[in-house]
Amino acid sequence: MLYLANACGPAVRAAMMPGELGQSCIPAEGRSPLPGVGGSTGWKLGAGAAELVTQATEHRISARLGRAGSRTRYAYAARIGCVWVDGRFLTYAADRNLAVLRGWLAERPAAMPAAGTGAPGTGAPGTGVAR
């Protein structure tokens, strides 16, 4: 699963170069570039959000979970079928937290897609381009 981040420090930018992390950006028109699950924490971590991700997946639409700035939320996003997550985990203490985030990435279950194995919204394997 790909973690989208802001290029908030040299180590984070270096991790973006080979595609280990994705660049989080919002187009000029202000809408999210990826279909995603957001809202209050209670709703986002509940059955309704999980059902939306299931529906998206059934229609070959990759989903992301916003504000996944903890290991628990990262793992939850993987369990419900999200392919992308974003959060501000790297915004503060980026160099130290990058090592922690790499640990989350290494723990990914075998069934979870690796970073860069599908374009958001298309279900196309192997493209890895966030649009």
KEDREN-391355 format. One record per residue (C-alpha): residue number from 1; residue in one letter; x, z negated, y negated. Coordinates in nm, 3 decimals, m for minus. Layout:
% residues N
+-----+------+---------+---------+---------+
:  nr : rest :      xx :      zz :      yy :
+-----+------+---------+---------+---------+
: NUM :    a :       X :       Z :       Y :
...
+-----+------+---------+---------+---------+
//
This chain:
% residues 131
+-----+------+---------+---------+---------+
:  nr : rest :      xx :      zz :      yy :
+-----+------+---------+---------+---------+
:   1 :    m :   0.000 :   0.000 :   0.000 :
:   2 :    l :   0.137 :   0.092 :  m0.339 :
:   3 :    y :   0.164 :  m0.169 :  m0.614 :
:   4 :    l :   0.114 :  m0.022 :  m0.961 :
:   5 :    a :   0.305 :  m0.194 :  m1.242 :
:   6 :    n :   0.419 :  m0.153 :  m1.599 :
:   7 :    a :   0.784 :  m0.058 :  m1.643 :
:   8 :    c :   0.862 :  m0.405 :  m1.778 :
:   9 :    g :   1.234 :  m0.432 :  m1.703 :
:  10 :    p :   1.537 :  m0.246 :  m1.569 :
:  11 :    a :   1.490 :  m0.364 :  m1.210 :
:  12 :    v :   1.123 :  m0.263 :  m1.210 :
:  13 :    r :   1.204 :   0.078 :  m1.358 :
:  14 :    a :   1.476 :   0.122 :  m1.093 :
:  15 :    a :   1.221 :   0.042 :  m0.817 :
:  16 :    m :   0.989 :   0.308 :  m0.962 :
:  17 :    m :   1.253 :   0.581 :  m0.937 :
:  18 :    p :   1.239 :   0.621 :  m0.555 :
:  19 :    g :   0.865 :   0.552 :  m0.544 :
:  20 :    e :   0.885 :   0.191 :  m0.426 :
:  21 :    l :   0.646 :   0.097 :  m0.709 :
:  22 :    g :   0.398 :   0.312 :  m0.897 :
:  23 :    q :   0.366 :   0.340 :  m1.275 :
:  24 :    s :   0.044 :   0.192 :  m1.407 :
:  25 :    c :  m0.098 :   0.397 :  m1.692 :
:  26 :    i :  m0.432 :   0.458 :  m1.856 :
:  27 :    p :  m0.518 :   0.807 :  m1.988 :
:  28 :    a :  m0.590 :   0.853 :  m2.358 :
:  29 :    e :  m0.965 :   0.854 :  m2.294 :
:  30 :    g :  m0.931 :   0.494 :  m2.173 :
:  31 :    r :  m1.065 :   0.519 :  m1.820 :
:  32 :    s :  m0.878 :   0.406 :  m1.515 :
:  33 :    p :  m0.691 :   0.685 :  m1.335 :
:  34 :    l :  m0.799 :   0.547 :  m0.996 :
:  35 :    p :  m1.138 :   0.443 :  m0.857 :
:  36 :    g :  m1.114 :   0.068 :  m0.837 :
:  37 :    v :  m1.270 :  m0.267 :  m0.771 :
:  38 :    g :  m1.269 :  m0.504 :  m1.066 :
:  39 :    g :  m1.492 :  m0.763 :  m1.224 :
:  40 :    s :  m1.504 :  m1.137 :  m1.186 :
:  41 :    t :  m1.283 :  m1.290 :  m0.921 :
:  42 :    g :  m1.583 :  m1.416 :  m0.726 :
:  43 :    w :  m1.746 :  m1.074 :  m0.711 :
:  44 :    k :  m1.426 :  m0.881 :  m0.648 :
:  45 :    l :  m1.334 :  m1.105 :  m0.353 :
:  46 :    g :  m1.688 :  m1.100 :  m0.211 :
:  47 :    a :  m1.891 :  m0.893 :   0.031 :
:  48 :    g :  m2.022 :  m0.650 :  m0.235 :
:  49 :    a :  m1.676 :  m0.531 :  m0.336 :
:  50 :    a :  m1.566 :  m0.502 :   0.025 :
:  51 :    e :  m1.872 :  m0.286 :   0.097 :
:  52 :    l :  m1.789 :  m0.057 :  m0.197 :
:  53 :    v :  m1.438 :  m0.004 :  m0.063 :
:  54 :    t :  m1.582 :   0.070 :   0.281 :
:  55 :    q :  m1.819 :   0.327 :   0.130 :
:  56 :    a :  m1.537 :   0.488 :  m0.068 :
:  57 :    t :  m1.318 :   0.509 :   0.241 :
:  58 :    e :  m1.600 :   0.671 :   0.439 :
:  59 :    h :  m1.615 :   0.939 :   0.169 :
:  60 :    r :  m1.235 :   0.988 :   0.180 :
:  61 :    i :  m1.186 :   0.823 :  m0.160 :
:  62 :    s :  m0.887 :   0.591 :  m0.188 :
:  63 :    a :  m0.970 :   0.265 :  m0.363 :
:  64 :    r :  m0.762 :   0.018 :  m0.559 :
:  65 :    l :  m0.806 :  m0.350 :  m0.637 :
:  66 :    g :  m0.734 :  m0.460 :  m0.992 :
:  67 :    r :  m0.566 :  m0.790 :  m1.083 :
:  68 :    a :  m0.397 :  m0.825 :  m0.745 :
:  69 :    g :  m0.120 :  m1.042 :  m0.886 :
:  70 :    s :  m0.084 :  m1.277 :  m0.590 :
:  71 :    r :   0.012 :  m1.245 :  m0.226 :
:  72 :    t :  m0.338 :  m1.360 :  m0.127 :
:  73 :    r :  m0.510 :  m1.088 :  m0.332 :
:  74 :    y :  m0.259 :  m0.826 :  m0.218 :
:  75 :    a :  m0.333 :  m0.912 :   0.147 :
:  76 :    y :  m0.708 :  m0.918 :   0.078 :
:  77 :    a :  m0.692 :  m0.570 :  m0.075 :
:  78 :    a :  m0.518 :  m0.445 :   0.238 :
:  79 :    r :  m0.776 :  m0.609 :   0.465 :
:  80 :    i :  m1.072 :  m0.444 :   0.291 :
:  81 :    g :  m0.905 :  m0.101 :   0.293 :
:  82 :    c :  m0.759 :  m0.056 :  m0.055 :
:  83 :    v :  m0.465 :   0.182 :  m0.071 :
:  84 :    w :  m0.353 :   0.085 :  m0.424 :
:  85 :    v :  m0.340 :  m0.241 :  m0.617 :
:  86 :    d :  m0.234 :  m0.334 :  m0.965 :
:  87 :    g :  m0.165 :  m0.654 :  m1.150 :
:  88 :    r :   0.057 :  m0.826 :  m1.401 :
:  89 :    f :   0.273 :  m1.006 :  m1.146 :
:  90 :    l :   0.583 :  m0.824 :  m1.269 :
:  91 :    t :   0.506 :  m0.866 :  m1.639 :
:  92 :    y :   0.675 :  m1.205 :  m1.658 :
:  93 :    a :   1.010 :  m1.276 :  m1.488 :
:  94 :    a :   1.015 :  m0.919 :  m1.359 :
:  95 :    d :   1.355 :  m0.935 :  m1.189 :
:  96 :    r :   1.272 :  m1.253 :  m0.997 :
:  97 :    n :   0.915 :  m1.149 :  m0.913 :
:  98 :    l :   1.025 :  m0.804 :  m0.797 :
:  99 :    a :   1.203 :  m0.970 :  m0.503 :
: 100 :    v :   0.884 :  m1.162 :  m0.421 :
: 101 :    l :   0.674 :  m0.845 :  m0.443 :
: 102 :    r :   0.915 :  m0.664 :  m0.212 :
: 103 :    g :   0.848 :  m0.942 :   0.039 :
: 104 :    w :   0.474 :  m0.869 :   0.020 :
: 105 :    l :   0.541 :  m0.500 :   0.074 :
: 106 :    a :   0.758 :  m0.576 :   0.379 :
: 107 :    e :   0.480 :  m0.788 :   0.533 :
: 108 :    r :   0.231 :  m0.503 :   0.529 :
: 109 :    p :   0.046 :  m0.469 :   0.860 :
: 110 :    a :   0.124 :  m0.160 :   1.066 :
: 111 :    a :  m0.228 :  m0.023 :   1.003 :
: 112 :    m :  m0.185 :  m0.036 :   0.624 :
: 113 :    p :  m0.053 :   0.288 :   0.472 :
: 114 :    a :   0.293 :   0.278 :   0.320 :
: 115 :    a :   0.347 :   0.353 :  m0.046 :
: 116 :    g :   0.316 :   0.721 :  m0.131 :
: 117 :    t :   0.111 :   0.832 :   0.170 :
: 118 :    g :  m0.199 :   0.953 :  m0.013 :
: 119 :    a :  m0.316 :   1.049 :  m0.356 :
: 120 :    p :  m0.581 :   0.822 :  m0.505 :
: 121 :    g :  m0.927 :   0.968 :  m0.499 :
: 122 :    t :  m0.839 :   1.251 :  m0.262 :
: 123 :    g :  m0.749 :   1.094 :   0.069 :
: 124 :    a :  m0.477 :   1.360 :   0.088 :
: 125 :    p :  m0.193 :   1.225 :   0.299 :
: 126 :    g :   0.164 :   1.260 :   0.184 :
: 127 :    t :   0.112 :   1.338 :  m0.183 :
: 128 :    g :   0.173 :   0.990 :  m0.326 :
: 129 :    v :   0.103 :   1.096 :  m0.685 :
: 130 :    a :  m0.106 :   0.859 :  m0.898 :
: 131 :    r :  m0.334 :   1.062 :  m1.123 :
+-----+------+---------+---------+---------+
//
